[in-house]
């Protein structure tokens, strides 16, 4: 097992169960305790797990992640406008990666009439929206279903993206700051979103004004890897100026 694959397996095991013993992780990966400890140290440095005596724990956020239904009701009009503005970046014949989220689900609805479009997604809801689109080919990742976001995450989901090279990746999240970029409370979601971002040369973030300036537990995409932000007019002008100064192209939906 290659080191990167082993770390994905370790992370998936810890996040799926909430806790895992060193002995079980060694047995799972067929690796020595020294090797697994070293991998766990790296995962802890990345904020993905918390090491404990004899194993590892999934970290928890002090601020609980809102339910999906709660997310859809927040800034609903702004999210719809953002989705329409972002849809303008997708042309007939493109191949795009779309992550999970209430705004990206609206994006899927906005591009359902595109021709010869290829969409790769880990979102069950994005795939459902596009299932009946006659000229859109949808590829879903495999992986573990996370019911809270109707998304597929984990080692299998991430590895399925290894051979993908799309034109752009469209992602959402729980927070966006100029210092840390995109972030989320859940380590497994963050790891999956990083894999989605790596599958395209351009990363487009869809974030309404309630998310700008918010820093969640785990970094998803660093600011230097974000090409474009699509947001709404309610975002603070100073925040937008700082993001532009960091090299991010900012589009404000009307």
QUIBEL-V362369 format. One record per pair of residues at least 12 apart in sequence whose ideal C-beta (glycine too) atoms are under 6 Angstrom apart, sorted by the first residue. I is the first residue (numbers start at 1). GAP is how many residues later the second one is. Records with the same first field share a line. If there is no record, write none. Layout:
I = GAP + GAP
This chain:
6 = 23
7 = 32
8 = 147 + 150
9 = 20 + 146
10 = 15 + 29
11 = 32 + 37
12 = 142 + 143
13 = 15
14 = 35 + 42 + 44
15 = 43 + 173
18 = 40
19 = 38
20 = 35 + 36
21 = 33 + 34
22 = 32 + 33
40 = 16
47 = 171
48 = 139
61 = 124 + 156
65 = 120
71 = 31
72 = 30
75 = 133 + 135
78 = 130 + 154
79 = 24 + 27 + 129
80 = 26
81 = 151 + 172
82 = 21 + 124 + 148 + 150 + 171
83 = 20 + 23 + 24 + 27
84 = 26
85 = 145 + 166 + 168
86 = 21 + 120 + 144
87 = 23 + 24
90 = 21
92 = 22 + 23 + 24
93 = 23
94 = 23 + 73
95 = 23 + 71 + 72
96 = 23 + 70 + 72
97 = 23 + 69 + 72 + 99 + 102 + 103
98 = 21 + 23 + 28 + 72
99 = 72 + 94 + 97
100 = 23 + 49 + 51
101 = 71
103 = 69 + 103
104 = 66 + 68
105 = 20 + 21
108 = 18 + 21 + 22
109 = 20
112 = 21
115 = 20
116 = 19
117 = 19
118 = 19
119 = 17 + 19
120 = 19 + 44
122 = 19 + 29 + 30 + 35
123 = 28
124 = 26
125 = 25
127 = 13
141 = 16 + 19
142 = 14 + 15 + 18
143 = 13 + 14
153 = 35 + 36 + 39
157 = 35
158 = 37
161 = 34 + 38
164 = 35
166 = 33 + 34
168 = 32 + 34 + 36
169 = 27 + 28 + 31 + 34
170 = 34
171 = 22 + 34
172 = 34
173 = 47
174 = 42
175 = 36 + 39 + 40 + 41
176 = 31 + 35 + 36
177 = 38
178 = 45 + 64 + 65 + 68
180 = 35 + 39
181 = 40 + 41 + 42 + 45
182 = 23 + 38 + 39
183 = 32 + 33 + 36 + 37
184 = 32 + 34 + 36
185 = 31 + 32
187 = 31
190 = 28 + 30
193 = 27
197 = 24
202 = 25
203 = 18 + 22 + 23 + 24
204 = 24
205 = 21 + 24
206 = 24
207 = 24
208 = 24
209 = 23 + 25 + 26
212 = 23 + 27
213 = 26
223 = 23
226 = 22
228 = 21
229 = 14 + 19 + 21
230 = 21
232 = 21
233 = 19
